[in-house]
Amino acid sequence: MGTLRIRRVDESINMLRAYKILVNGQPVGKVDNGGVLDLPLEPGVHQVSAKIDWCASPPMSVTIASGGVVELELGCNEGVWGGLGLLIALVFQSQKFLYLRTPLMPSM
């Protein structure tokens, strides 16, 4: 087994709600604002996405190695859309409302 670790950033939008995590199209857990979810997964390639209501992240492929840990960062693209753009995104770009990505490395 390997581990998929999803860290949700601490954000003001949706702060009182959990995001649902899907692996290979199946719901496997939820992660709260600022929280971490560790999921044991069989080694191999898996499709991961996040969802809240009708909004979601684009699916992301991850390769889990036996005994390995793959870490992803989860958040809302709120900063990308801002104000009125956020409302438009809810309607027309709902499958890009959330993001999943490999964590950004802190600068030295």
Buried (B, 14 or more C-beta within 10 A) or exposed (E): EBBBBBBBEEBEBBEEEBBBBBBEEEEBBBBBBEBEBEBEBEEEEBEBBBBBEEBBBEBBEBEBEEEEEBBBBBBBBBEEBEEEEBEEBBEEBBBBBBBBEEEEEEEE
